[in-house]
Amino acid sequence: MALNGTIPRRCVNLPSGALRTLLHCISSGTLAEGPAIEGFSKKFGQWLGVPHVSGAFTGRAAFQLSLEALSIEKGKEIIFPVFTFPVIPMVAKMLGYRPVFCDVDPATFNAGPEHFEARMTNQTAAFVATHLFGQPCSIREIVDLARRRNIRVLEDCAHACGVRVDGQQVGTFGDVGVFSFAEGKNMPCYGGGAMATRDEAIARRASAVLSGAPVPPKETILKNAFSVLSKWLLTRPSVFGLTAYPVLRWKLLRGQPLMDSAVGDELLGQFSGSSPRVTRFTNLQAAIGLLHLDHVDAFNEGARRNAQVLTDGLRGVAGIELPPPGSGDSIYVYYPLTVKGGKRDHLRHYLLRRGFDSKLTDMSDCSGLRAFREGEGPYGARGASMEDSLLELCVYPVIPEGRIRRLAQVIRSWSQE
């Protein structure tokens, strides 16, 4: 059993000082409210290059805040890429909108203007342009199409915080950009999310929504914070090899599930019983965000380097497809490896036996989910194929480059067996 040299399926990226900041907020009584909220909104906006930022307690809440701030008429259609995190279109449906799904490019996993245009009707009110896995979509062309048709554009930047297109940050091209600071993202703030916009009217409506939104209870804030801290510790590669990794190996040996999150219909079944609501960003989350902003660009650059090392090491390997080169500014919050021939699980188990954990994707072919199904459509087969063949690998810079090279060698060995 490989205890040394392991790689977890994901690493939690907390900045230096995260525990100290938590303890300070506890002792000073500023867990929920305090000066860091305004400071983070200002600094994050300056970093993005927009004048208005509004925070929320989760990324999902930030998406809901964006919809409410756009003031779209209920019953209108919102077009989503068919391959996406299904909770996001579910929020739109629960708020009274009609999610419509467009095709995506099978190489980039992103929707382009041609995909949105194919699904437009006179009821279309908004596009959700997703930068999936940290690779920017054709956002300029999508925005140009939307402007010609008087359609709103929400940019889903949950995987792409800090990605730039021709020097401009994603999340600043459309009407609003939505960001997630959840534990698996590149800028986790003990949870959280944010909406960014250049539009003063949208920002005013967001402020009005937040003024009536509840403050999270102290118990919830602390529960989230200590959960993220424990996952940060367990996903240090050296700690992972001595704790979670042996458990995963034991589960693999016994033929048991490998601690995967709920996805697809199961995930939506859990979520549909909730009441979507916007909850405020906390002072603790904002204080962690301020720490992150001093380091996130360097972190992203380290993730790019590791992703390039892995790509170089896997070039020409039979049985897999690599992410396309795309923009040089892409980052891979999750590095998506497409495994051909129905062999994804075989590769996953092969890697785990040799010290490398990996992750099944949280993304779903939403057109095939019960909550959205409207009969046979042209998008289900392709989306399902992506979902069943994707394996996500961690390339965060906490993982030494030599370990990434060994990962590539192991995958190459698998392909030759």
C-alpha positions as CSV (number, residue, x, y, z in Angstrom):
1,M,0.0,0.0,0.0
2,A,1.4,3.4,-1.1
3,L,1.4,5.7,1.9
4,N,4.0,8.1,0.6
5,G,3.8,9.9,-2.6
6,T,0.0,9.9,-2.7
7,I,-2.3,12.4,-4.4
8,P,-5.8,13.1,-3.0
9,R,-8.8,13.6,-5.3
10,R,-8.8,17.3,-4.3
11,C,-6.9,19.6,-2.0
12,V,-8.5,22.4,0.1
13,N,-6.6,25.6,-0.5
14,L,-6.7,27.7,2.7
15,P,-4.4,30.7,3.0
16,S,-1.8,31.1,5.7
17,G,-3.5,32.6,8.7
18,A,-6.9,31.0,8.1
19,L,-7.0,29.4,11.6
20,R,-5.7,32.5,13.3
21,T,-8.4,34.6,11.5
22,L,-11.1,32.1,12.6
23,L,-10.0,32.4,16.3
24,H,-9.8,36.2,16.1
25,C,-13.4,36.4,14.7
26,I,-14.6,34.1,17.5
27,S,-12.9,36.0,20.2
28,S,-13.9,39.4,18.9
29,G,-17.5,38.5,18.1
30,T,-17.2,39.2,14.4
31,L,-18.0,35.8,12.9
32,A,-21.1,37.1,11.1
33,E,-20.8,40.8,10.8
34,G,-17.8,43.1,10.8
35,P,-15.6,45.4,8.7
36,A,-14.0,42.7,6.5
37,I,-17.2,42.4,4.4
38,E,-17.0,45.9,2.9
39,G,-13.2,45.5,2.6
40,F,-13.5,42.3,0.7
41,S,-16.1,43.6,-1.7
42,K,-13.9,46.6,-2.5
43,K,-10.7,44.6,-2.9
44,F,-12.3,41.8,-4.9
45,G,-14.0,44.3,-7.2
46,Q,-10.7,46.1,-7.8
47,W,-9.0,42.7,-8.5
48,L,-11.7,41.8,-11.0
49,G,-12.0,45.3,-12.4
50,V,-15.7,46.0,-11.6
51,P,-17.2,48.5,-9.3
52,H,-19.8,46.4,-7.5
53,V,-19.4,43.1,-5.6
54,S,-22.1,41.5,-3.4
55,G,-21.3,38.5,-1.3
56,A,-23.5,35.6,-0.2
57,F,-23.1,32.6,2.2
58,T,-22.8,30.0,-0.6
59,G,-22.1,30.0,-4.3
60,R,-25.7,28.8,-4.9
61,A,-27.0,31.8,-2.9
62,A,-24.8,34.1,-5.0
63,F,-26.4,32.7,-8.2
64,Q,-29.9,33.2,-6.7
65,L,-28.9,36.7,-5.7
66,S,-27.8,37.4,-9.3
67,L,-31.1,36.1,-10.7
68,E,-33.1,38.3,-8.3
69,A,-30.9,41.3,-9.0
70,L,-31.5,40.9,-12.7
71,S,-35.2,41.1,-12.1
72,I,-36.1,38.7,-14.9
73,E,-39.8,38.1,-15.4
74,K,-41.0,34.8,-13.9
75,G,-41.8,32.1,-16.4
76,K,-39.1,33.2,-18.9
77,E,-36.6,30.8,-20.3
78,I,-32.9,30.7,-19.1
79,I,-30.6,28.8,-21.3
80,F,-27.9,26.6,-19.6
81,P,-25.2,24.4,-21.0
82,V,-26.6,20.9,-20.8
83,F,-23.5,19.7,-19.0
84,T,-23.3,21.6,-15.8
85,F,-23.7,21.4,-12.0
86,P,-27.5,20.6,-11.8
87,V,-28.2,22.5,-8.6
88,I,-27.8,25.8,-10.6
89,P,-30.6,25.2,-13.1
90,M,-32.6,23.7,-10.3
91,V,-32.4,27.0,-8.4
92,A,-33.7,28.8,-11.5
93,K,-36.6,26.3,-11.8
94,M,-37.5,26.7,-8.1
95,L,-37.6,30.4,-8.5
96,G,-40.1,30.2,-11.3
97,Y,-38.0,30.2,-14.4
98,R,-37.9,27.6,-17.2
99,P,-34.4,26.1,-17.6
100,V,-33.6,25.2,-21.3
101,F,-30.5,23.3,-22.1
102,C,-28.2,23.8,-25.1
103,D,-25.5,21.5,-26.4
104,V,-21.8,21.9,-25.5
105,D,-18.6,21.3,-27.3
106,P,-17.4,17.8,-26.5
107,A,-13.8,18.8,-26.2
108,T,-14.0,21.9,-24.0
109,F,-17.3,21.0,-22.2
110,N,-18.4,24.6,-22.7
111,A,-21.3,26.1,-24.7
112,G,-20.5,28.6,-27.5
113,P,-22.7,31.2,-29.2
114,E,-23.8,28.7,-31.8
115,H,-25.2,26.4,-29.1
116,F,-27.1,29.2,-27.3
117,E,-28.5,30.5,-30.6
118,A,-29.9,27.1,-31.5
119,R,-32.1,27.1,-28.4
120,M,-33.2,30.7,-28.4
121,T,-36.9,31.6,-28.6
122,N,-38.9,34.7,-28.0
123,Q,-39.2,33.7,-24.4
124,T,-35.4,33.6,-23.8
125,A,-34.4,36.1,-21.1
126,A,-30.9,35.0,-20.1
127,F,-27.9,32.8,-21.0
128,V,-25.8,31.2,-18.3
129,A,-22.3,31.1,-19.8
130,T,-20.2,28.6,-17.8
131,H,-16.4,28.5,-17.8
132,L,-16.3,24.8,-16.9
133,F,-13.2,23.3,-15.2
134,G,-11.4,26.7,-15.4
135,Q,-11.3,26.9,-19.2
136,P,-13.0,30.1,-20.5
137,C,-15.9,29.8,-22.9
138,S,-16.2,32.0,-26.0
139,I,-17.6,34.8,-23.7
140,R,-17.1,37.7,-26.0
141,E,-19.1,36.1,-28.8
142,I,-21.8,34.9,-26.4
143,V,-22.2,38.4,-25.0
144,D,-22.3,39.9,-28.5
145,L,-25.1,37.5,-29.5
146,A,-27.0,38.3,-26.3
147,R,-26.7,42.1,-26.8
148,R,-28.2,41.9,-30.2
149,R,-31.2,40.0,-28.8
150,N,-31.6,42.0,-25.6
151,I,-30.8,38.9,-23.5
152,R,-29.0,39.0,-20.1
153,V,-25.8,37.0,-19.6
154,L,-24.8,35.5,-16.3
155,E,-21.2,34.1,-16.2
156,D,-20.8,31.0,-14.0
157,C,-17.2,31.4,-12.8
158,A,-17.3,28.7,-10.0
159,H,-14.3,27.0,-11.6
160,A,-12.7,30.0,-13.1
161,C,-11.9,32.6,-10.4
162,G,-8.8,34.5,-11.7
163,V,-9.0,33.3,-15.3
164,R,-8.5,36.1,-17.9
165,V,-9.4,36.5,-21.5
166,D,-7.1,38.9,-23.3
167,G,-6.2,40.4,-19.9
168,Q,-9.8,40.8,-18.7
169,Q,-11.2,38.7,-15.9
170,V,-14.0,36.3,-16.6
171,G,-17.1,37.3,-14.7
172,T,-16.8,40.9,-16.0
173,F,-18.0,40.4,-19.6
174,G,-21.7,39.7,-19.0
175,D,-24.3,41.5,-16.9
176,V,-23.2,39.6,-13.8
177,G,-20.4,37.2,-12.8
178,V,-21.1,34.5,-10.2
179,F,-18.2,33.1,-8.1
180,S,-18.0,30.2,-5.6
181,F,-15.7,30.1,-2.6
182,A,-16.6,26.5,-1.7
183,E,-14.0,24.1,-0.2
184,G,-13.0,22.5,-3.5
185,K,-12.5,25.7,-5.4
186,N,-9.3,27.7,-5.8
187,M,-10.3,30.4,-3.3
188,P,-12.3,28.8,-0.5
189,C,-13.5,31.1,2.2
190,Y,-15.0,28.6,4.6
191,G,-17.7,28.5,2.0
192,G,-19.3,31.6,0.3
193,G,-19.9,33.1,-3.1
194,A,-20.1,36.5,-4.7
195,M,-21.9,38.4,-7.5
196,A,-19.9,41.0,-9.5
197,T,-21.3,43.6,-11.9
198,R,-20.6,46.8,-13.6
199,D,-24.3,47.8,-13.7
200,E,-25.3,50.2,-10.9
201,A,-29.0,49.3,-11.2
202,I,-28.3,45.6,-10.8
203,A,-26.0,46.3,-7.8
204,R,-28.8,48.4,-6.1
205,R,-31.3,45.6,-6.5
206,A,-28.7,43.1,-5.1
207,S,-28.2,45.4,-2.1
208,A,-32.0,45.5,-1.5
209,V,-32.2,41.7,-1.6
210,L,-29.3,41.4,0.9
211,S,-30.8,44.0,3.2
212,G,-33.7,41.6,3.8
213,A,-31.6,38.4,3.8
214,P,-30.9,36.6,7.1
215,V,-27.5,36.4,8.8
216,P,-26.3,32.8,9.2
217,P,-26.4,31.6,12.8
218,K,-23.1,31.4,14.6
219,E,-23.4,27.6,14.9
220,T,-23.7,27.2,11.1
221,I,-20.7,29.5,10.5
222,L,-18.6,27.5,12.9
223,K,-19.7,24.2,11.6
224,N,-18.8,25.2,8.1
225,A,-15.5,26.6,9.2
226,F,-14.3,23.6,11.2
227,S,-15.5,21.2,8.4
228,V,-13.4,23.0,5.9
229,L,-10.4,23.1,8.2
230,S,-10.6,19.4,8.8
231,K,-10.8,18.7,5.1
232,W,-7.8,21.1,4.6
233,L,-5.8,18.9,7.0
234,L,-6.9,15.6,5.5
235,T,-6.1,16.7,2.0
236,R,-2.5,17.6,2.7
237,P,-0.8,14.9,0.6
238,S,1.4,13.7,3.5
239,V,-1.6,13.5,5.8
240,F,-3.9,12.0,3.2
241,G,-1.5,9.1,2.7
242,L,-1.7,8.1,6.4
243,T,-5.4,8.7,6.9
244,A,-8.0,8.8,4.1
245,Y,-6.0,6.8,1.6
246,P,-5.8,3.6,3.6
247,V,-9.6,3.8,4.1
248,L,-10.2,4.2,0.4
249,R,-7.9,1.2,-0.3
250,W,-9.8,-0.9,2.2
251,K,-13.1,0.1,0.6
252,L,-11.8,-0.7,-2.9
253,L,-10.7,-4.1,-1.6
254,R,-14.2,-4.8,-0.2
255,G,-15.9,-3.5,-3.3
256,Q,-17.6,-0.6,-1.4
257,P,-18.3,2.9,-2.7
258,L,-15.3,5.2,-2.6
259,M,-16.8,8.1,-0.6
260,D,-18.2,9.9,-3.6
261,S,-20.6,12.8,-3.3
262,A,-24.3,12.5,-4.4
263,V,-24.7,13.5,-8.0
264,G,-27.5,13.9,-10.6
265,D,-30.9,12.8,-9.6
266,E,-29.8,11.8,-6.1
267,L,-28.3,15.2,-5.5
268,L,-31.4,17.0,-6.8
269,G,-33.6,14.8,-4.7
270,Q,-31.8,16.0,-1.6
271,F,-31.8,19.6,-2.7
272,S,-35.4,19.9,-4.0
273,G,-36.8,19.6,-0.4
274,S,-35.0,22.9,0.6
275,S,-36.3,26.4,0.2
276,P,-33.8,28.5,-1.9
277,R,-33.0,31.7,-0.2
278,V,-30.2,34.2,-0.1
279,T,-28.2,34.3,3.1
280,R,-25.5,36.9,3.7
281,F,-21.8,36.7,3.3
282,T,-20.1,36.6,6.7
283,N,-17.3,38.7,8.1
284,L,-15.3,35.5,8.6
285,Q,-15.6,34.5,5.0
286,A,-14.7,38.0,3.9
287,A,-11.6,38.0,6.1
288,I,-10.4,34.8,4.6
289,G,-11.1,36.2,1.1
290,L,-8.9,39.2,1.9
291,L,-6.1,36.8,2.7
292,H,-6.6,34.8,-0.5
293,L,-6.5,37.9,-2.7
294,D,-2.8,38.3,-1.9
295,H,-2.0,34.8,-3.2
296,V,-4.6,33.6,-5.6
297,D,-2.8,34.6,-8.8
298,A,0.3,32.8,-7.7
299,F,-1.8,29.8,-6.7
300,N,-3.5,29.8,-10.1
301,E,-0.1,29.9,-11.8
302,G,1.1,26.9,-9.8
303,A,-2.0,25.0,-10.8
304,R,-1.4,25.9,-14.5
305,R,2.2,24.6,-14.3
306,N,1.1,21.3,-12.8
307,A,-1.6,20.9,-15.3
308,Q,0.9,21.5,-18.1
309,V,3.3,18.9,-16.6
310,L,0.4,16.4,-16.6
311,T,-0.7,17.3,-20.1
312,D,2.9,16.9,-21.4
313,G,3.3,13.6,-19.7
314,L,0.1,12.2,-21.1
315,R,0.4,13.4,-24.7
316,G,-0.1,10.5,-27.1
317,V,-1.4,8.0,-24.4
318,A,-3.9,5.7,-26.0
319,G,-7.4,5.4,-24.5
320,I,-7.7,8.9,-23.0
321,E,-8.5,12.4,-24.2
322,L,-6.8,15.4,-22.7
323,P,-8.3,18.9,-22.2
324,P,-7.7,21.0,-25.3
325,P,-5.0,23.7,-25.1
326,G,-7.5,26.5,-24.9
327,S,-6.5,29.8,-23.5
328,G,-3.1,30.1,-21.9
329,D,-4.8,31.6,-18.9
330,S,-6.9,28.5,-18.2
331,I,-6.7,26.9,-14.8
332,Y,-8.0,23.5,-13.8
333,V,-9.8,23.6,-10.5
334,Y,-10.4,20.0,-11.6
335,Y,-8.3,18.5,-14.4
336,P,-10.8,16.6,-16.6
337,L,-9.5,13.4,-18.2
338,T,-11.8,11.6,-20.6
339,V,-11.4,7.8,-20.5
340,K,-12.5,6.0,-23.6
341,G,-14.1,2.6,-24.1
342,G,-16.0,2.5,-20.8
343,K,-12.8,2.1,-18.8
344,R,-13.1,5.1,-16.5
345,D,-13.6,3.0,-13.4
346,H,-10.9,0.6,-14.3
347,L,-8.4,3.4,-14.6
348,R,-9.7,4.9,-11.3
349,H,-9.1,1.7,-9.4
350,Y,-5.7,1.2,-11.1
351,L,-4.6,4.7,-9.9
352,L,-6.0,4.2,-6.4
353,R,-4.0,1.0,-5.9
354,R,-0.9,3.0,-6.8
355,G,-1.4,5.9,-4.5
356,F,-3.5,8.3,-6.7
357,D,-7.1,9.1,-5.8
358,S,-9.4,10.7,-8.4
359,K,-12.8,12.2,-8.5
360,L,-16.0,11.4,-10.4
361,T,-17.5,14.5,-11.9
362,D,-20.2,16.4,-10.1
363,M,-21.4,17.7,-13.5
364,S,-24.5,16.1,-15.1
365,D,-26.3,15.8,-18.4
366,C,-29.2,17.9,-17.1
367,S,-31.5,17.1,-19.9
368,G,-31.6,13.5,-18.7
369,L,-32.4,14.3,-15.1
370,R,-35.9,13.7,-13.8
371,A,-36.3,17.3,-12.6
372,F,-35.8,18.6,-16.1
373,R,-36.8,15.8,-18.4
374,E,-39.1,16.8,-21.2
375,G,-39.0,13.8,-23.5
376,E,-36.3,12.8,-26.0
377,G,-33.9,15.6,-26.9
378,P,-30.8,16.0,-29.0
379,Y,-28.5,16.6,-26.0
380,G,-28.9,13.6,-23.7
381,A,-26.7,11.1,-25.3
382,R,-23.6,13.3,-25.6
383,G,-24.0,14.7,-22.1
384,A,-24.3,11.3,-20.6
385,S,-21.3,10.1,-22.5
386,M,-19.2,12.9,-21.0
387,E,-20.5,12.2,-17.5
388,D,-19.7,8.5,-17.6
389,S,-16.2,8.9,-19.1
390,L,-14.8,11.8,-17.0
391,L,-12.2,11.4,-14.3
392,E,-11.1,14.5,-12.4
393,L,-7.5,14.8,-11.2
394,C,-6.1,17.3,-8.7
395,V,-3.2,19.4,-10.0
396,Y,-3.1,22.0,-7.2
397,P,0.4,23.4,-6.5
398,V,0.6,21.8,-3.0
399,I,1.3,18.6,-5.0
400,P,5.0,18.5,-5.9
401,E,5.8,18.5,-9.7
402,G,7.6,15.2,-9.4
403,R,4.5,13.5,-8.1
404,I,2.5,14.9,-11.0
405,R,5.1,13.3,-13.4
406,R,4.7,10.0,-11.6
407,L,0.9,10.2,-12.0
408,A,1.4,10.6,-15.7
409,Q,3.8,7.6,-15.8
410,V,1.2,5.4,-14.0
411,I,-1.5,6.4,-16.4
412,R,0.8,5.6,-19.3
413,S,1.6,2.2,-17.8
414,W,-2.2,1.5,-17.5
415,S,-2.7,2.3,-21.2
416,Q,0.0,-0.3,-22.1
417,E,-1.5,-3.2,-20.1
